[in-house]
């Protein structure tokens, strides 16, 4: 359980964990998802069917960043929760609901690994009541950011079983949120953190977290089921960045990638050649790249091997509200549908 220091003093953790999430997920899967369309086979690319709470709070977050006052005409005195990137912000909004303000340090489309905080970011951090980061070495800039910030701090990946970067046993892959299973751990940590920050609404945070964790479990089950009939030799996910180790673990996929993390996105001719060889040897039908990087090297892989370019995957950032992945659930669904379509050849629904 993460430790939360609120304005320099330790408080007892009072929020309940999302213990009922798995039971809710099982019931939802048994009845076909309650008609909400969360299965991978029902996904579209336009973000429809995304979490209503996440989308509404995403729009609210934009208004808050513009400094708008609440409907009563007074200043918004809800606790300010600051996250390091947009995915975590959406998760926090879904758990926090109407009781907290949530903002992201980095904007939509930002490359999170090597971000450099601005003076405005540092000022905003000093006004926060709680800061949520990913951990696992993702935010190389975070220590600098927190140096003068007197706010509670929780690492959301705490409790996730880490995966080392292949060939670098001393380095951990930081992209744990790409696993719907690990995402449920993040949700539990957010529930605890918000309950510690704001005990008066701890029950609401627990209930929101329980529902949200159940939605994540539905995404996991849909992805595993959709890929279940894929021949073993084609169960290889080829991407630009090695950001999908946790998702691959959920779905039973092997990985190949051009570089391990975006902080090192300089693919060498040797790396490209190695991926080309892997795609040929395993007869991989499709390759993919991420939205925050240049896809030229992966397009070269596709041209050299005859594999399809399966499309763009989202990892480090959500899209704008009118884009394909305005929420974290939309991101997972979009990526799951794109991967399934590319590897099965059945086309996106």
C-alpha positions in Angstrom: 0.0 0.0 0.0 1.5 3.4 -0.9 2.4 5.8 1.8 0.8 9.2 1.6 2.2 12.3 3.4 -0.4 15.1 3.2 1.1 18.5 3.6 4.0 17.0 5.6 1.9 14.9 8.1 1.1 11.2 8.0 -2.6 10.3 8.1 -4.1 6.9 8.5 -5.3 5.2 5.4 -9.0 4.8 5.6 -10.2 4.1 2.1 -11.4 0.6 1.3 -9.7 -1.3 -1.5 -11.6 -2.4 -4.6 -12.1 -5.9 -3.3 -15.4 -6.5 -5.1 -14.0 -5.7 -8.6 -13.3 -9.2 -9.7 -16.8 -10.4 -8.6 -18.4 -7.5 -10.6 -16.3 -8.3 -13.6 -17.3 -12.0 -13.5 -21.0 -11.1 -13.4 -20.6 -8.6 -16.2 -18.7 -11.0 -18.4 -21.4 -13.7 -17.7 -24.2 -11.4 -18.9 -22.4 -10.1 -21.9 -21.2 -6.9 -20.4 -24.6 -5.5 -19.7 -24.9 -4.3 -23.2 -22.3 -1.5 -22.7 -20.1 -2.7 -25.5 -16.8 -3.2 -23.7 -15.8 -6.3 -25.5 -12.8 -6.0 -27.9 -14.9 -7.3 -30.8 -17.3 -4.3 -30.4 -14.7 -1.6 -30.3 -14.6 1.3 -32.7 -11.7 3.7 -33.4 -13.5 6.9 -32.6 -13.6 6.5 -28.8 -17.4 5.9 -28.6 -18.4 3.9 -25.6 -15.6 5.4 -23.4 -16.1 6.0 -19.8 -18.6 8.7 -19.4 -17.0 9.8 -16.1 -13.6 10.0 -17.7 -14.8 12.0 -20.7 -16.9 14.4 -18.7 -14.2 14.9 -16.1 -11.7 15.3 -19.0 -13.7 18.3 -20.2 -14.0 19.6 -16.7 -10.3 19.3 -16.3 -9.8 21.6 -19.3 -12.1 24.1 -17.7 -10.2 23.9 -14.5 -6.9 24.5 -16.2 -8.4 27.6 -17.7 -9.1 28.9 -14.2 -12.9 28.9 -14.3 -14.8 29.3 -11.1 -17.6 27.0 -10.0 -21.3 27.6 -10.7 -21.7 29.4 -7.4 -19.3 32.0 -8.6 -16.7 31.2 -5.9 -13.2 29.7 -6.1 -13.1 25.9 -6.5 -11.9 24.7 -3.1 -11.8 21.0 -3.9 -8.5 19.3 -3.4 -6.1 19.6 -6.3 -4.7 16.3 -7.5 -1.8 16.6 -10.0 -0.6 13.7 -12.1 2.5 13.3 -14.3 0.6 12.5 -17.5 -2.8 12.3 -19.0 -3.5 8.6 -18.6 -3.1 8.9 -14.8 -5.2 12.0 -14.8 -8.1 10.2 -16.4 -7.8 7.3 -14.0 -7.8 9.8 -11.0 -10.9 11.6 -12.4 -12.8 8.3 -12.7 -12.0 7.4 -9.1 -12.3 11.0 -7.7 -15.5 12.0 -9.5 -16.9 15.3 -8.4 -14.9 15.5 -5.2 -11.5 16.5 -6.5 -9.9 18.6 -9.2 -7.4 16.6 -11.4 -4.8 18.1 -13.7 -1.9 16.6 -15.6 1.6 18.1 -15.6 2.2 17.1 -19.2 -0.3 17.9 -22.0 -1.9 15.6 -24.6 0.7 14.2 -27.0 3.7 14.9 -24.7 6.6 12.4 -24.6 6.7 11.6 -20.9 10.1 10.0 -20.5 12.3 13.0 -21.2 9.9 15.8 -20.3 11.4 19.0 -18.8 9.1 20.8 -16.3 8.4 24.4 -16.9 8.4 27.2 -14.3 4.6 27.1 -14.7 4.6 23.4 -13.9 6.6 23.9 -10.8 4.2 26.7 -9.6 1.2 24.4 -10.2 2.9 21.7 -8.2 3.3 23.9 -5.3 -0.4 24.4 -5.2 -1.3 20.7 -5.3 -2.7 18.7 -2.4 -1.6 15.4 -3.9 0.8 14.3 -6.7 0.4 10.9 -8.4 3.3 9.5 -10.5 3.8 6.2 -12.3 7.2 5.3 -10.9 9.3 2.4 -12.3 11.8 5.0 -13.7 9.3 6.4 -16.2 9.5 10.1 -15.2 13.2 10.9 -15.1 12.3 14.5 -14.3 10.1 13.8 -11.3 12.7 14.3 -8.5 13.4 17.8 -9.9 9.7 18.5 -10.1 9.1 17.5 -6.5 12.1 19.2 -4.9 10.1 22.2 -3.8 6.6 20.7 -3.8 5.1 20.3 -0.3 2.3 17.8 -1.2 1.4 14.2 -0.7 3.0 11.9 -3.2 1.9 8.4 -4.2 3.6 6.0 -6.7 0.7 4.3 -8.6 2.7 1.3 -9.8 3.4 0.2 -6.3 2.2 -3.4 -6.0 2.6 -4.3 -9.7 4.9 -7.2 -10.4 7.6 -5.5 -12.5 9.0 -6.8 -15.8 12.6 -6.2 -16.6 13.6 -4.7 -20.0 14.9 -7.6 -22.2 18.7 -7.8 -22.1 18.9 -5.2 -19.3 18.0 -7.1 -16.1 19.0 -4.0 -14.0 16.3 -1.9 -15.7 12.5 -2.2 -15.3 10.0 -1.6 -18.0 7.9 1.3 -16.7 4.7 0.9 -18.8 2.7 -1.1 -16.4 -0.6 0.8 -17.0 -0.7 -0.8 -20.4 -1.9 -4.0 -18.7 -5.6 -3.9 -17.7 -4.7 -6.2 -14.8 -2.0 -3.8 -13.6 -4.4 -0.9 -14.2 -6.6 -2.4 -11.4 -3.6 -2.1 -9.0 -3.3 1.6 -10.0 -7.0 2.1 -9.3 -6.6 0.5 -5.9 -3.7 2.8 -5.1 -5.7 5.9 -6.2 -8.6 4.8 -4.0 -6.3 4.6 -1.0 -4.6 7.9 -1.8 -7.8 9.9 -2.3 -9.3 8.3 0.8 -6.3 9.4 2.8 -6.5 12.9 1.4 -10.2 13.3 1.8 -11.6 10.8 4.3 -15.1 12.3 4.2 -15.6 10.9 0.7 -13.6 7.6 1.1 -16.7 5.4 0.5 -17.4 7.2 -2.8 -13.8 6.7 -3.9 -14.0 3.0 -3.1 -17.3 2.6 -5.0 -16.0 4.5 -8.0 -12.8 2.4 -8.0 -14.7 -0.9 -7.8 -16.8 0.0 -10.8 -13.7 1.2 -12.7 -11.7 -1.9 -11.9 -14.5 -4.1 -13.2 -14.4 -2.2 -16.6 -10.7 -2.8 -16.8 -11.2 -6.5 -16.1 -13.7 -6.7 -19.0 -11.1 -5.2 -21.4 -8.6 -7.8 -20.2 -11.0 -10.7 -20.7 -12.0 -9.4 -24.2 -8.4 -9.0 -25.4 -7.4 -12.5 -24.2 -10.5 -14.1 -25.8 -10.0 -12.3 -29.1 -6.4 -13.4 -29.4 -7.1 -16.9 -28.1 -7.4 -18.5 -31.6 -4.3 -16.9 -33.0 -1.7 -19.5 -34.1 1.2 -19.7 -31.7 3.8 -18.7 -34.3 1.9 -15.5 -35.0 1.6 -14.4 -31.4 4.3 -11.8 -31.7 3.7 -8.1 -31.1 6.2 -5.9 -33.1 6.3 -2.2 -32.0 8.6 0.7 -32.2 9.0 1.1 -28.4 9.0 -1.9 -26.0 6.1 -0.4 -24.2 3.8 -3.5 -24.3 5.5 -6.0 -22.1 2.7 -5.9 -19.5 -0.1 -6.0 -22.1 1.8 -8.9 -23.8 1.9 -10.7 -20.4 -1.9 -10.4 -20.1 -2.5 -11.6 -23.6 0.1 -14.3 -24.0 2.1 -12.5 -26.7 5.8 -12.4 -27.4 7.5 -9.1 -28.2 9.9 -7.5 -30.7 10.7 -3.8 -30.8 13.1 -1.3 -32.3 14.1 0.3 -29.0 13.3 -0.5 -25.4 12.0 2.9 -24.2 11.3 6.3 -25.9 14.1 7.9 -23.9 16.5 5.9 -26.2 14.5 6.1 -29.4 17.5 5.9 -31.8 17.0 2.7 -33.8 20.2 1.5 -35.3 20.5 -0.3 -38.6 21.4 -3.4 -36.5 18.2 -3.1 -34.5 16.1 -2.6 -37.6 17.7 -5.6 -39.3 17.1 -7.8 -36.2 13.4 -6.9 -36.2 13.1 -7.5 -39.9 14.7 -11.0 -39.4 12.2 -11.7 -36.5 9.2 -10.7 -38.6 10.3 -12.9 -41.5 11.2 -15.9 -39.3 7.8 -15.8 -37.4 5.8 -14.8 -40.4 4.4 -11.9 -38.4 1.4 -10.4 -40.3 1.5 -6.9 -39.0 3.7 -4.4 -37.2 2.8 -1.3 -35.2 4.1 2.0 -33.9 3.2 4.5 -31.1 1.5 7.9 -31.5 4.3 9.9 -29.9 7.2 8.7 -32.1 8.1 8.7 -35.8 7.0 5.5 -37.6 9.5 5.6 -40.5 11.7 2.8 -39.2 8.7 0.6 -38.6 7.4 1.4 -42.1 10.8 0.2 -43.4 10.3 -3.1 -41.5 6.9 -3.5 -43.2 8.3 -2.7 -46.6 11.2 -5.1 -46.3 9.1 -8.0 -45.0 5.7 -7.7 -46.6 4.0 -7.3 -43.3 1.2 -4.8 -43.0 1.6 -1.7 -41.0 -1.2 -2.4 -38.5 -1.7 1.1 -37.3 -1.0 3.5 -34.5 -1.0 2.4 -30.9 -1.3 4.8 -27.9 0.8 4.5 -24.8 2.1 7.6 -23.1 -0.7 10.0 -23.8 -4.4 10.3 -24.4 -5.8 12.2 -27.3 -8.0 15.3 -27.3 -11.7 14.8 -26.5 -12.6 14.5 -30.2 -9.7 12.0 -30.9 -9.6 8.2 -30.9 -8.5 7.8 -27.2 -9.9 10.5 -25.0 -9.9 8.2 -21.9 -7.7 5.5 -20.5 -10.4 2.8 -21.2 -10.6 4.1 -24.8 -6.8 3.8 -25.1 -6.8 0.2 -24.0 -9.8 -0.7 -26.2 -8.3 1.1 -29.2 -4.9 -0.7 -28.8 -6.6 -4.1 -28.2 -8.8 -3.8 -31.3 -5.9 -2.5 -33.4 -3.6 -5.4 -32.3 -6.3 -8.0 -32.7 -7.2 -6.7 -36.2 -3.6 -6.6 -37.3 -2.6 -10.1 -36.0 -5.8 -11.9 -37.1 -6.3 -10.1 -40.4 -10.0 -9.7 -39.7 -10.0 -5.9 -39.9 -11.1 -3.5 -37.2 -14.8 -3.7 -36.3 
